[in-house]
């Protein structure tokens, strides 16, 4: 029992070794590609897509946006100092906890500059903005350092915003962002104090709630510039994220002052035509699904995620360490190797890989909703490559072993046949010659008789071996691995030809997005094996022509149906195709086939774009 078990273990190790080494090579290559930054854009795309799939969140009632748009009286695309001063005083009377002014004001916009300076000086819960890089814009006058926050945002290489800069160093010292200043003032009223150190990798927190810092290789980022202190932006999902009140509504008293009491109020430009826009993928403007988001709303998201994390335990986006990320990739890659090994058939393998990949997507989605951004694209690549490609390797190894066993069986059966036939006759002849029991005149006829028998037996073995492969007249060979039995129903054979041919690696097959196929059962009692084979070859040749010549094809329709006394096998595509006056050998064969079937054949371009290749023959009997 023990030697048998050991033999099974050794055989299993040998089989696993077939796929483990190539599978590990795939994993290593994918990891190297990720480390080189080749997958960064794809990981950003997957990250954005998963964020867009999150369920809608309720409006953050703590934050109010006061939007200034083109309908308001603007001077050089900005509100006048007088109107801005009046707005600030009116908002201040509503007793908001803090007011953020997301409008650069390093120059006067008369009339009313003196009035605005007075408002700046006397409204103590007002935070103004400055720009610190690359071109600096000074803050308004009459503000202390604690009342100034920078409004700079850092976009990724694809010009999209996914992170928030909270603290940065400047020649004047360490500076905080507008969002961080607003959150600091708001949470101070809750007795929650902000602690930070730009040099400490861990100490950036409100009370006991840390804010996870972004590092150069966090998540899908590779060697990213993480100047200062940055965090990932966990945008609020949904169409209505914050309450927005227009300047006109404030001036006309069309609002409830309770909306602003004890809230964070952010004043900014909301007009989509004034170029105060930032491109993001997880969220879009409320005006259009393709419009970037106003800068003032970005500030609202940045404040909201901090305040909601501290007060509501809404998760901020965090990432694993590099070691855990690459262990995650390796684990899913090894799972792909296991799937390839344990799958009993290619179809089962595909189903398992699709199911596992779907589980991976769902897992990454839920992890993201819980605040964890884990590698998705490299994980899918190693899972699918190892899960599908290695199946072919395992199947090849299995076929090789089966072939060796089959050859051994043939050798054994052949030996048994020879041993039980010709060798027995030969032994008899040798015995007769050796012992010479009969006189020479009687012995020679006997020997001749036995040798003739031996000759027939040897020829019989040849005929026996010739009967081992499938007979040619009832089989259709497609490549080296697929043999179709032409005795089966024609519509089933055509479907197998269709499936096999579309699986071949022709360039134009890769662009097909819509496939329509219908193979109706037909009365084939009067079709010969040769004619059924010809119809299959016609379908195969027509599909191969699509795969080789139908450039830009996106739609393929393959049908076999009966209508008005005719059977029709039709292949229609919308590719460019080729125009040639010379008929190839395949076309000539199909015309001959149509003649045999007393039908008709056509291959013509369609009026707009595409080609129809069609063979029709009558339903009535023919011979």
GINOR-V548990 format. One record per residue. N is the residue number from 1. SS is DSSP state (h for helix, s for strand, l for the rest). D_FIRST is the distance of its C-alpha to the first C-alpha in Angstrom with 2 decimals. Layout:
n=N ss=SS d_first=D_FIRST
n=N ss=SS d_first=D_FIRST
This chain:
n=1 ss=l d_first=0.00
n=2 ss=h d_first=3.79
n=3 ss=h d_first=5.65
n=4 ss=h d_first=5.21
n=5 ss=h d_first=6.19
n=6 ss=h d_first=8.64
n=7 ss=h d_first=9.91
n=8 ss=h d_first=10.70
n=9 ss=h d_first=12.40
n=10 ss=h d_first=14.30
n=11 ss=h d_first=15.44
n=12 ss=h d_first=16.60
n=13 ss=h d_first=18.43
n=14 ss=h d_first=20.04
n=15 ss=h d_first=21.23
n=16 ss=h d_first=22.60
n=17 ss=h d_first=24.36
n=18 ss=h d_first=26.33
n=19 ss=h d_first=28.20
n=20 ss=h d_first=28.12
n=21 ss=h d_first=30.48
n=22 ss=h d_first=33.05
n=23 ss=h d_first=32.82
n=24 ss=h d_first=33.63
n=25 ss=h d_first=36.49
n=26 ss=h d_first=37.87
n=27 ss=h d_first=37.75
n=28 ss=h d_first=39.52
n=29 ss=h d_first=42.14
n=30 ss=h d_first=42.90
n=31 ss=h d_first=43.28
n=32 ss=h d_first=45.56
n=33 ss=h d_first=47.57
n=34 ss=h d_first=47.96
n=35 ss=h d_first=49.07
n=36 ss=l d_first=51.63
n=37 ss=l d_first=53.17
n=38 ss=l d_first=52.46
n=39 ss=l d_first=50.98
n=40 ss=h d_first=53.61
n=41 ss=h d_first=55.76
n=42 ss=h d_first=52.84
n=43 ss=h d_first=51.68
n=44 ss=h d_first=55.26
n=45 ss=h d_first=55.41
n=46 ss=h d_first=52.23
n=47 ss=h d_first=53.54
n=48 ss=h d_first=56.87
n=49 ss=h d_first=55.29
n=50 ss=h d_first=53.16
n=51 ss=h d_first=56.24
n=52 ss=h d_first=58.24
n=53 ss=l d_first=55.67
n=54 ss=l d_first=56.13
n=55 ss=l d_first=57.86
n=56 ss=l d_first=61.60
n=57 ss=l d_first=62.76
n=58 ss=l d_first=66.01
n=59 ss=l d_first=69.14
n=60 ss=l d_first=69.43
n=61 ss=l d_first=72.64
n=62 ss=l d_first=73.12
n=63 ss=s d_first=74.13
n=64 ss=s d_first=77.15
n=65 ss=s d_first=77.98
n=66 ss=s d_first=81.68
n=67 ss=s d_first=81.79
n=68 ss=s d_first=84.71
n=69 ss=l d_first=84.94
n=70 ss=l d_first=87.46
n=71 ss=l d_first=89.26
n=72 ss=l d_first=90.52
n=73 ss=l d_first=93.56
n=74 ss=s d_first=92.05
n=75 ss=s d_first=93.85
n=76 ss=l d_first=92.09
n=77 ss=l d_first=88.82
n=78 ss=s d_first=89.08
n=79 ss=s d_first=90.64
n=80 ss=l d_first=94.02
n=81 ss=h d_first=94.38
n=82 ss=h d_first=96.57
n=83 ss=h d_first=94.11
n=84 ss=h d_first=91.22
n=85 ss=h d_first=93.20
n=86 ss=h d_first=94.06
n=87 ss=h d_first=90.42
n=88 ss=h d_first=89.26
n=89 ss=h d_first=91.90
n=90 ss=h d_first=91.10
n=91 ss=h d_first=87.41
n=92 ss=h d_first=88.21
n=93 ss=h d_first=90.25
n=94 ss=l d_first=87.17
n=95 ss=l d_first=85.59
n=96 ss=l d_first=82.28
n=97 ss=l d_first=80.16
n=98 ss=s d_first=80.16
n=99 ss=s d_first=81.49
n=100 ss=s d_first=79.95
n=101 ss=s d_first=82.22
n=102 ss=l d_first=80.06
n=103 ss=l d_first=83.12
n=104 ss=l d_first=84.32
n=105 ss=l d_first=87.86
n=106 ss=l d_first=89.02
n=107 ss=l d_first=92.29
n=108 ss=l d_first=94.88
n=109 ss=l d_first=94.96
n=110 ss=l d_first=98.47
n=111 ss=l d_first=100.07
n=112 ss=l d_first=99.11
n=113 ss=h d_first=97.65
n=114 ss=h d_first=99.47
n=115 ss=h d_first=98.15
n=116 ss=h d_first=94.56
n=117 ss=h d_first=94.94
n=118 ss=h d_first=96.17
n=119 ss=h d_first=93.16
n=120 ss=h d_first=90.83
n=121 ss=h d_first=92.58
n=122 ss=h d_first=92.72
n=123 ss=l d_first=89.43
n=124 ss=l d_first=87.14
n=125 ss=l d_first=83.92
n=126 ss=s d_first=84.07
n=127 ss=s d_first=81.52
n=128 ss=s d_first=82.59
n=129 ss=s d_first=80.64
n=130 ss=s d_first=80.89
n=131 ss=s d_first=79.08
n=132 ss=l d_first=77.71
n=133 ss=l d_first=76.23
n=134 ss=l d_first=76.71
n=135 ss=l d_first=80.35
n=136 ss=l d_first=81.55
n=137 ss=s d_first=83.56
n=138 ss=l d_first=85.37
n=139 ss=l d_first=85.16
n=140 ss=l d_first=88.29
n=141 ss=l d_first=90.81
n=142 ss=l d_first=91.24
n=143 ss=l d_first=87.52
n=144 ss=l d_first=85.85
n=145 ss=h d_first=82.57
n=146 ss=h d_first=80.69
n=147 ss=h d_first=82.16
n=148 ss=s d_first=80.87
n=149 ss=s d_first=77.46
n=150 ss=s d_first=76.46
n=151 ss=l d_first=75.50
n=152 ss=l d_first=73.57
n=153 ss=l d_first=70.30
n=154 ss=l d_first=67.64
n=155 ss=l d_first=66.18
n=156 ss=l d_first=63.12
n=157 ss=l d_first=63.24
n=158 ss=l d_first=63.41
n=159 ss=l d_first=66.51
n=160 ss=l d_first=64.81
n=161 ss=l d_first=64.91
n=162 ss=l d_first=61.69
n=163 ss=s d_first=62.56
n=164 ss=s d_first=65.41
n=165 ss=s d_first=67.22
n=166 ss=s d_first=68.23
n=167 ss=s d_first=69.57
n=168 ss=s d_first=70.81
n=169 ss=s d_first=72.77
n=170 ss=s d_first=76.22
n=171 ss=l d_first=79.03
n=172 ss=l d_first=80.54
n=173 ss=s d_first=77.43
n=174 ss=s d_first=74.50
n=175 ss=s d_first=75.10
n=176 ss=s d_first=73.47
n=177 ss=s d_first=73.06
n=178 ss=h d_first=75.07
n=179 ss=h d_first=72.02
n=180 ss=h d_first=71.15
n=181 ss=h d_first=74.80
n=182 ss=h d_first=74.98
n=183 ss=h d_first=71.77
n=184 ss=h d_first=73.00
n=185 ss=h d_first=76.31
n=186 ss=h d_first=74.80
n=187 ss=h d_first=72.14
n=188 ss=h d_first=74.64
n=189 ss=l d_first=76.35
n=190 ss=l d_first=73.07
n=191 ss=l d_first=73.15
n=192 ss=l d_first=70.18
n=193 ss=l d_first=70.88
n=194 ss=s d_first=69.53
n=195 ss=s d_first=68.15
n=196 ss=s d_first=67.40
n=197 ss=l d_first=66.98
n=198 ss=l d_first=66.59
n=199 ss=l d_first=65.05
n=200 ss=l d_first=62.42
n=201 ss=l d_first=59.19
n=202 ss=l d_first=58.69
n=203 ss=l d_first=62.11
n=204 ss=s d_first=63.51
n=205 ss=s d_first=63.72
n=206 ss=s d_first=65.93
n=207 ss=l d_first=65.72
n=208 ss=l d_first=62.04
n=209 ss=s d_first=60.94
n=210 ss=s d_first=59.85
n=211 ss=l d_first=60.38
n=212 ss=l d_first=57.41
n=213 ss=l d_first=58.78
n=214 ss=l d_first=57.96
n=215 ss=l d_first=56.66
n=216 ss=l d_first=56.63
n=217 ss=l d_first=53.01
n=218 ss=l d_first=52.79
n=219 ss=l d_first=50.98
n=220 ss=l d_first=51.73
n=221 ss=l d_first=54.46
n=222 ss=l d_first=54.10
n=223 ss=l d_first=56.63
n=224 ss=l d_first=59.13
n=225 ss=l d_first=62.46
n=226 ss=l d_first=62.30
n=227 ss=l d_first=65.80
n=228 ss=l d_first=66.77
n=229 ss=s d_first=64.77
n=230 ss=s d_first=63.21
n=231 ss=s d_first=61.08
n=232 ss=s d_first=59.51
n=233 ss=l d_first=61.73
n=234 ss=l d_first=60.13
n=235 ss=l d_first=62.71
n=236 ss=l d_first=63.48
n=237 ss=l d_first=62.34
n=238 ss=l d_first=64.50
n=239 ss=l d_first=67.87
n=240 ss=l d_first=70.06
n=241 ss=l d_first=68.97
n=242 ss=l d_first=72.25
n=243 ss=s d_first=75.65
n=244 ss=s d_first=78.16
n=245 ss=s d_first=81.93
n=246 ss=s d_first=84.30
n=247 ss=h d_first=87.29
n=248 ss=h d_first=89.54
n=249 ss=h d_first=88.12
n=250 ss=h d_first=88.75
n=251 ss=h d_first=92.31
n=252 ss=l d_first=92.93
n=253 ss=l d_first=91.42
n=254 ss=l d_first=88.92
n=255 ss=l d_first=86.20
n=256 ss=l d_first=85.40
n=257 ss=h d_first=85.97
n=258 ss=h d_first=83.18
n=259 ss=h d_first=80.69
n=260 ss=l d_first=81.61
n=261 ss=l d_first=82.13
n=262 ss=l d_first=79.66
n=263 ss=l d_first=77.71
n=264 ss=s d_first=76.86
n=265 ss=s d_first=79.32
n=266 ss=s d_first=78.74
n=267 ss=s d_first=81.60
n=268 ss=s d_first=80.86
n=269 ss=s d_first=81.49
n=270 ss=l d_first=79.73
n=271 ss=l d_first=81.49
n=272 ss=l d_first=79.03
n=273 ss=l d_first=81.80
n=274 ss=l d_first=82.66
n=275 ss=l d_first=79.64
n=276 ss=l d_first=78.30
n=277 ss=s d_first=74.87
n=278 ss=s d_first=71.38
n=279 ss=l d_first=68.54
n=280 ss=l d_first=65.31
n=281 ss=l d_first=62.41
n=282 ss=l d_first=61.01
n=283 ss=l d_first=64.46
n=284 ss=l d_first=67.56
n=285 ss=l d_first=71.18
n=286 ss=l d_first=72.24
n=287 ss=l d_first=74.73
n=288 ss=l d_first=72.28
n=289 ss=l d_first=68.58
n=290 ss=l d_first=69.32
n=291 ss=l d_first=71.85
n=292 ss=l d_first=71.02
n=293 ss=s d_first=71.48
n=294 ss=s d_first=74.64
n=295 ss=h d_first=74.51
n=296 ss=h d_first=75.72
n=297 ss=h d_first=72.74
n=298 ss=h d_first=70.39
n=299 ss=h d_first=72.09
n=300 ss=h d_first=71.59
n=301 ss=h d_first=67.84
n=302 ss=h d_first=67.62
n=303 ss=h d_first=69.49
n=304 ss=h d_first=67.71
n=305 ss=h d_first=64.21
n=306 ss=h d_first=65.27
n=307 ss=h d_first=67.18
n=308 ss=h d_first=64.55
n=309 ss=h d_first=61.79
n=310 ss=h d_first=63.80
n=311 ss=h d_first=65.18
n=312 ss=h d_first=62.68
n=313 ss=l d_first=59.42
n=314 ss=l d_first=59.17
n=315 ss=l d_first=56.55
n=316 ss=l d_first=57.67
n=317 ss=l d_first=55.46
n=318 ss=s d_first=53.13
n=319 ss=s d_first=50.43
n=320 ss=l d_first=47.33
n=321 ss=l d_first=47.32
n=322 ss=h d_first=46.33
n=323 ss=h d_first=42.97
n=324 ss=h d_first=41.97
n=325 ss=h d_first=43.31
n=326 ss=h d_first=41.26
n=327 ss=h d_first=38.12
n=328 ss=h d_first=38.87
n=329 ss=h d_first=39.20
n=330 ss=h d_first=35.99
n=331 ss=h d_first=34.02
n=332 ss=h d_first=35.31
n=333 ss=h d_first=34.75
n=334 ss=h d_first=31.07
n=335 ss=h d_first=30.91
n=336 ss=h d_first=32.32
n=337 ss=h d_first=29.54
n=338 ss=h d_first=26.95
n=339 ss=h d_first=29.00
n=340 ss=h d_first=29.11
n=341 ss=h d_first=25.36
n=342 ss=h d_first=24.55
n=343 ss=l d_first=27.46
n=344 ss=l d_first=26.66
n=345 ss=l d_first=30.18
n=346 ss=h d_first=33.34
n=347 ss=h d_first=35.19
n=348 ss=h d_first=32.61
n=349 ss=h d_first=32.61
n=350 ss=h d_first=36.40
n=351 ss=h d_first=36.48
n=352 ss=h d_first=34.01
n=353 ss=h d_first=35.92
n=354 ss=h d_first=39.22
n=355 ss=h d_first=38.03
n=356 ss=h d_first=36.65
n=357 ss=h d_first=39.84
n=358 ss=h d_first=41.93
n=359 ss=h d_first=40.09
n=360 ss=h d_first=40.82
n=361 ss=h d_first=44.48
n=362 ss=h d_first=44.76
n=363 ss=h d_first=43.15
n=364 ss=h d_first=45.60
n=365 ss=h d_first=48.45
n=366 ss=h d_first=47.83
n=367 ss=h d_first=47.33
n=368 ss=h d_first=50.69
n=369 ss=h d_first=52.40
n=370 ss=l d_first=51.17
n=371 ss=l d_first=52.65
n=372 ss=s d_first=49.78
n=373 ss=s d_first=50.05
n=374 ss=l d_first=46.64
n=375 ss=l d_first=45.86
n=376 ss=l d_first=45.54
n=377 ss=h d_first=46.33
n=378 ss=h d_first=43.97
n=379 ss=h d_first=41.19
n=380 ss=h d_first=41.79
n=381 ss=h d_first=41.89
n=382 ss=h d_first=38.56
n=383 ss=h d_first=36.91
n=384 ss=h d_first=38.34
n=385 ss=h d_first=38.03
n=386 ss=h d_first=34.38
n=387 ss=h d_first=33.61
n=388 ss=h d_first=35.43
n=389 ss=h d_first=35.79
n=390 ss=h d_first=32.20
n=391 ss=h d_first=31.21
n=392 ss=h d_first=33.02
n=393 ss=h d_first=31.12
n=394 ss=h d_first=27.73
n=395 ss=h d_first=29.02
n=396 ss=h d_first=30.31
n=397 ss=h d_first=27.02
n=398 ss=h d_first=25.34
n=399 ss=h d_first=28.14
n=400 ss=h d_first=27.83
n=401 ss=h d_first=24.18
n=402 ss=h d_first=25.05
n=403 ss=h d_first=28.00
n=404 ss=h d_first=26.08
n=405 ss=h d_first=23.73
n=406 ss=h d_first=26.87
n=407 ss=h d_first=28.63
n=408 ss=h d_first=25.82
n=409 ss=h d_first=25.96
n=410 ss=h d_first=29.72
n=411 ss=h d_first=29.56
n=412 ss=h d_first=27.35
n=413 ss=h d_first=29.60
n=414 ss=h d_first=32.66
n=415 ss=h d_first=31.57
n=416 ss=h d_first=30.91
n=417 ss=h d_first=34.37
n=418 ss=h d_first=36.04
n=419 ss=h d_first=34.33
n=420 ss=h d_first=35.30
n=421 ss=l d_first=38.83
n=422 ss=h d_first=40.69
n=423 ss=h d_first=38.80
n=424 ss=h d_first=39.54
n=425 ss=h d_first=43.19
n=426 ss=h d_first=43.36
n=427 ss=h d_first=42.00
n=428 ss=h d_first=44.70
n=429 ss=h d_first=47.37
n=430 ss=h d_first=46.35
n=431 ss=h d_first=46.46
n=432 ss=h d_first=49.87
n=433 ss=h d_first=51.24
n=434 ss=h d_first=49.80
n=435 ss=h d_first=51.10
n=436 ss=l d_first=54.19
n=437 ss=l d_first=54.57
n=438 ss=l d_first=57.23
n=439 ss=l d_first=60.47
n=440 ss=h d_first=60.54
n=441 ss=h d_first=62.53
n=442 ss=h d_first=60.02
n=443 ss=h d_first=56.95
n=444 ss=h d_first=57.85
n=445 ss=h d_first=57.96
n=446 ss=h d_first=54.60
n=447 ss=h d_first=53.12
n=448 ss=h d_first=54.70
n=449 ss=h d_first=53.27
n=450 ss=h d_first=49.70
n=451 ss=h d_first=49.98
n=452 ss=h d_first=51.28
n=453 ss=h d_first=48.32
n=454 ss=h d_first=45.99
n=455 ss=h d_first=47.87
n=456 ss=h d_first=47.40
n=457 ss=h d_first=43.69
n=458 ss=h d_first=43.25
n=459 ss=h d_first=45.32
n=460 ss=h d_first=43.27
n=461 ss=h d_first=40.12
n=462 ss=h d_first=42.01
n=463 ss=h d_first=42.99
n=464 ss=h d_first=39.41
n=465 ss=h d_first=38.26
n=466 ss=h d_first=41.28
n=467 ss=l d_first=40.20
n=468 ss=l d_first=36.84
n=469 ss=l d_first=38.34
n=470 ss=l d_first=40.18
n=471 ss=l d_first=43.75
n=472 ss=h d_first=46.32
n=473 ss=h d_first=48.83
n=474 ss=h d_first=46.72
n=475 ss=s d_first=44.86
n=476 ss=s d_first=45.97
n=477 ss=s d_first=44.31
n=478 ss=s d_first=44.45
n=479 ss=l d_first=43.16
n=480 ss=l d_first=39.97
n=481 ss=l d_first=37.55
n=482 ss=s d_first=39.46
n=483 ss=s d_first=40.63
n=484 ss=s d_first=42.66
n=485 ss=s d_first=43.26
n=486 ss=l d_first=47.04
n=487 ss=l d_first=46.81
n=488 ss=l d_first=45.89
n=489 ss=l d_first=48.79
n=490 ss=h d_first=50.92
n=491 ss=h d_first=50.91
n=492 ss=h d_first=47.10
n=493 ss=h d_first=47.14
n=494 ss=h d_first=49.91
n=495 ss=h d_first=47.99
n=496 ss=h d_first=45.00
n=497 ss=h d_first=47.43
n=498 ss=h d_first=49.04
n=499 ss=h d_first=45.83
n=500 ss=h d_first=44.51
n=501 ss=h d_first=47.88
n=502 ss=h d_first=48.48
n=503 ss=l d_first=45.15
n=504 ss=l d_first=46.40
n=505 ss=l d_first=47.68
n=506 ss=l d_first=51.44
n=507 ss=h d_first=53.70
n=508 ss=h d_first=55.81
n=509 ss=h d_first=52.87
n=510 ss=h d_first=52.33
n=511 ss=h d_first=55.66
n=512 ss=l d_first=55.23
n=513 ss=l d_first=55.33
n=514 ss=s d_first=56.08
n=515 ss=s d_first=54.28
n=516 ss=s d_first=55.57
n=517 ss=s d_first=54.07
n=518 ss=s d_first=54.77
n=519 ss=s d_first=53.64
n=520 ss=l d_first=55.27
n=521 ss=l d_first=54.17
n=522 ss=l d_first=56.75
n=523 ss=l d_first=57.81
n=524 ss=l d_first=56.30
n=525 ss=l d_first=56.95
n=526 ss=l d_first=59.55
n=527 ss=l d_first=57.58
n=528 ss=l d_first=56.16
n=529 ss=h d_first=52.81
n=530 ss=h d_first=54.81
n=531 ss=h d_first=56.80
n=532 ss=h d_first=53.75
n=533 ss=h d_first=52.31
n=534 ss=h d_first=55.67
n=535 ss=h d_first=55.70
n=536 ss=h d_first=52.26
n=537 ss=h d_first=53.42
n=538 ss=h d_first=56.58
n=539 ss=h d_first=54.66
n=540 ss=h d_first=52.36
n=541 ss=h d_first=55.39
n=542 ss=h d_first=57.41
n=543 ss=h d_first=54.66
n=544 ss=h d_first=54.14
n=545 ss=h d_first=57.90
n=546 ss=h d_first=57.73
n=547 ss=h d_first=54.93
n=548 ss=h d_first=56.88
n=549 ss=h d_first=60.51
n=550 ss=l d_first=60.98
n=551 ss=l d_first=61.63
n=552 ss=l d_first=61.64
n=553 ss=l d_first=60.20
n=554 ss=l d_first=59.21
n=555 ss=s d_first=59.22
n=556 ss=s d_first=57.65
n=557 ss=s d_first=58.29
n=558 ss=s d_first=56.63
n=559 ss=s d_first=57.66
n=560 ss=s d_first=57.70
n=561 ss=s d_first=60.10
n=562 ss=s d_first=62.84
n=563 ss=s d_first=66.44
n=564 ss=l d_first=69.74
n=565 ss=l d_first=68.42
n=566 ss=s d_first=66.43
n=567 ss=s d_first=62.80
n=568 ss=s d_first=62.48
n=569 ss=s d_first=59.65
n=570 ss=s d_first=60.84
n=571 ss=s d_first=59.61
n=572 ss=s d_first=61.81
n=573 ss=s d_first=61.46
n=574 ss=l d_first=63.79
n=575 ss=l d_first=63.27
n=576 ss=l d_first=65.94
n=577 ss=l d_first=64.75
n=578 ss=l d_first=66.65
n=579 ss=l d_first=69.96
n=580 ss=l d_first=70.26
n=581 ss=l d_first=72.67
n=582 ss=l d_first=70.53
n=583 ss=l d_first=68.10
n=584 ss=l d_first=64.69
n=585 ss=h d_first=62.69
n=586 ss=h d_first=60.71
n=587 ss=h d_first=63.96
n=588 ss=h d_first=65.25
n=589 ss=h d_first=62.09
n=590 ss=h d_first=62.40
n=591 ss=h d_first=66.04
n=592 ss=h d_first=65.13
n=593 ss=h d_first=62.46
n=594 ss=h d_first=65.06
n=595 ss=h d_first=67.43
n=596 ss=h d_first=64.90
n=597 ss=l d_first=64.31
n=598 ss=l d_first=68.09
n=599 ss=l d_first=67.51
n=600 ss=s d_first=68.32
n=601 ss=s d_first=66.70
n=602 ss=s d_first=67.86
n=603 ss=s d_first=66.77
n=604 ss=s d_first=69.42
n=605 ss=s d_first=69.71
n=606 ss=l d_first=70.35
n=607 ss=l d_first=73.67
n=608 ss=l d_first=72.39
n=609 ss=l d_first=69.14
n=610 ss=l d_first=66.18
n=611 ss=s d_first=65.60
n=612 ss=s d_first=65.05
n=613 ss=s d_first=63.30
n=614 ss=s d_first=63.66
n=615 ss=s d_first=63.18
n=616 ss=s d_first=64.76
n=617 ss=s d_first=65.04
n=618 ss=s d_first=66.74
n=619 ss=l d_first=65.07
n=620 ss=l d_first=67.11
n=621 ss=l d_first=65.83
n=622 ss=l d_first=66.10
n=623 ss=l d_first=65.60
